[in-house]
Amino acid sequence: MMQAVATTKVSILRGTEDDEFGDPRDTDTPIATGVPASLVEQTRRVSGRENPTPRIVRYAVARLPARTDISEDDRVLDERTGAKYIVDAVSSMANPAIEVDRRVDLRRTT
């Protein structure tokens, strides 16, 4: 059971294989489908020393049920919109009383 309100369902994709040139490519093998998720896209203005001009960066954060099998470099497919994301980080807060949702930082690919 999730604490966050699910806004969509997602598929978790995993796996790679070598292409005809020996370079790795994603196989997008689904390891889980129909996973309830709260998926929110946001924007942020960023600048840095190397490039002081402010730019707008889009990113997404998902909340998934506590025991969801997901790890960095997996892909997440939003089943409602068809948008695909790469998993940058997975985290969850420790709580001895209840299982808390997993926070997943995402980067949109398509």
C-alpha beads as a LAMMPS data file, in Angstrom:
LAMMPS data file: protein, C-alpha beads

110 atoms
109 bonds

1 atom types
1 bond types

-500.0 500.0 xlo xhi
-500.0 500.0 ylo yhi
-500.0 500.0 zlo zhi

Masses

1 110.0

Atoms # bond

1 1 1 0.000 0.000 0.000
2 1 1 1.287 3.462 -0.901
3 1 1 1.144 6.618 1.206
4 1 1 1.251 8.851 -1.911
5 1 1 -1.777 9.147 -4.169
6 1 1 -1.179 7.159 -7.361
7 1 1 -1.556 9.261 -10.513
8 1 1 -0.705 6.540 -13.044
9 1 1 0.512 2.982 -13.477
10 1 1 4.011 2.207 -14.706
11 1 1 6.036 -0.660 -16.115
12 1 1 9.585 -1.222 -14.898
13 1 1 11.965 -2.167 -17.713
14 1 1 15.397 -3.750 -17.331
15 1 1 18.093 -5.428 -19.369
16 1 1 20.730 -4.785 -22.014
17 1 1 22.223 -6.639 -24.952
18 1 1 25.008 -5.964 -27.427
19 1 1 24.092 -4.589 -30.837
20 1 1 25.776 -5.559 -34.118
21 1 1 28.743 -3.277 -33.290
22 1 1 29.255 -4.691 -29.792
23 1 1 27.780 -1.645 -28.056
24 1 1 25.275 -2.197 -25.243
25 1 1 21.640 -1.224 -25.873
26 1 1 18.543 -1.425 -23.710
27 1 1 16.238 -4.410 -24.246
28 1 1 13.382 -2.916 -22.243
29 1 1 12.291 -6.279 -20.851
30 1 1 9.392 -5.629 -18.448
31 1 1 10.051 -7.002 -14.967
32 1 1 6.858 -5.479 -13.534
33 1 1 3.754 -3.938 -15.091
34 1 1 0.740 -2.130 -13.684
35 1 1 2.693 -0.764 -10.711
36 1 1 0.766 2.128 -9.086
37 1 1 2.865 5.298 -9.017
38 1 1 2.693 8.954 -8.144
39 1 1 4.607 10.600 -10.993
40 1 1 5.281 14.335 -10.947
41 1 1 7.303 16.300 -13.515
42 1 1 8.878 19.561 -12.378
43 1 1 11.167 22.282 -13.712
44 1 1 14.023 24.103 -12.046
45 1 1 16.218 27.052 -13.048
46 1 1 19.891 26.149 -12.760
47 1 1 23.212 27.830 -13.503
48 1 1 26.787 27.029 -12.682
49 1 1 30.306 28.419 -12.713
50 1 1 31.070 26.958 -16.125
51 1 1 27.832 28.355 -17.590
52 1 1 26.371 31.272 -15.613
53 1 1 23.422 31.659 -17.993
54 1 1 20.327 30.295 -16.224
55 1 1 18.582 27.422 -17.973
56 1 1 15.469 25.424 -17.237
57 1 1 15.901 21.722 -16.458
58 1 1 12.975 19.278 -16.402
59 1 1 13.030 16.298 -14.096
60 1 1 10.551 13.859 -12.615
61 1 1 10.066 12.181 -9.267
62 1 1 8.034 9.025 -8.743
63 1 1 6.782 7.378 -5.569
64 1 1 6.315 3.616 -5.770
65 1 1 5.156 1.012 -3.244
66 1 1 7.800 0.159 -0.640
67 1 1 8.771 -3.303 -1.893
68 1 1 8.964 -2.445 -5.590
69 1 1 11.968 -4.075 -7.316
70 1 1 13.634 -1.098 -9.017
71 1 1 17.243 0.049 -9.252
72 1 1 19.413 2.679 -10.905
73 1 1 19.630 2.453 -14.713
74 1 1 16.255 0.682 -14.974
75 1 1 13.689 2.374 -17.177
76 1 1 10.159 3.377 -16.203
77 1 1 7.349 3.485 -18.757
78 1 1 4.286 5.564 -17.883
79 1 1 1.481 3.297 -19.122
80 1 1 -0.983 6.201 -19.352
81 1 1 1.106 8.645 -21.422
82 1 1 3.731 6.375 -23.004
83 1 1 6.577 8.537 -21.647
84 1 1 9.784 6.672 -20.825
85 1 1 12.248 7.646 -18.082
86 1 1 15.699 6.503 -16.926
87 1 1 16.099 5.876 -13.193
88 1 1 18.862 8.104 -11.787
89 1 1 18.442 7.259 -8.091
90 1 1 16.264 5.167 -5.767
91 1 1 15.827 5.966 -2.093
92 1 1 13.477 5.479 0.825
93 1 1 13.370 6.826 4.332
94 1 1 13.833 4.427 7.226
95 1 1 10.774 4.095 9.444
96 1 1 10.485 1.329 12.039
97 1 1 6.684 1.606 12.252
98 1 1 5.575 1.401 8.607
99 1 1 7.014 0.703 5.186
100 1 1 7.424 3.969 3.309
101 1 1 7.177 4.585 -0.417
102 1 1 10.297 4.379 -2.556
103 1 1 11.373 7.695 -4.067
104 1 1 12.674 7.394 -7.621
105 1 1 14.465 10.258 -9.372
106 1 1 13.834 10.093 -13.107
107 1 1 15.133 11.637 -16.313
108 1 1 12.800 11.636 -19.331
109 1 1 14.105 9.935 -22.476
110 1 1 11.156 9.964 -24.887

Bonds

1 1 1 2
2 1 2 3
3 1 3 4
4 1 4 5
5 1 5 6
6 1 6 7
7 1 7 8
8 1 8 9
9 1 9 10
10 1 10 11
11 1 11 12
12 1 12 13
13 1 13 14
14 1 14 15
15 1 15 16
16 1 16 17
17 1 17 18
18 1 18 19
19 1 19 20
20 1 20 21
21 1 21 22
22 1 22 23
23 1 23 24
24 1 24 25
25 1 25 26
26 1 26 27
27 1 27 28
28 1 28 29
29 1 29 30
30 1 30 31
31 1 31 32
32 1 32 33
33 1 33 34
34 1 34 35
35 1 35 36
36 1 36 37
37 1 37 38
38 1 38 39
39 1 39 40
40 1 40 41
41 1 41 42
42 1 42 43
43 1 43 44
44 1 44 45
45 1 45 46
46 1 46 47
47 1 47 48
48 1 48 49
49 1 49 50
50 1 50 51
51 1 51 52
52 1 52 53
53 1 53 54
54 1 54 55
55 1 55 56
56 1 56 57
57 1 57 58
58 1 58 59
59 1 59 60
60 1 60 61
61 1 61 62
62 1 62 63
63 1 63 64
64 1 64 65
65 1 65 66
66 1 66 67
67 1 67 68
68 1 68 69
69 1 69 70
70 1 70 71
71 1 71 72
72 1 72 73
73 1 73 74
74 1 74 75
75 1 75 76
76 1 76 77
77 1 77 78
78 1 78 79
79 1 79 80
80 1 80 81
81 1 81 82
82 1 82 83
83 1 83 84
84 1 84 85
85 1 85 86
86 1 86 87
87 1 87 88
88 1 88 89
89 1 89 90
90 1 90 91
91 1 91 92
92 1 92 93
93 1 93 94
94 1 94 95
95 1 95 96
96 1 96 97
97 1 97 98
98 1 98 99
99 1 99 100
100 1 100 101
101 1 101 102
102 1 102 103
103 1 103 104
104 1 104 105
105 1 105 106
106 1 106 107
107 1 107 108
108 1 108 109
109 1 109 110
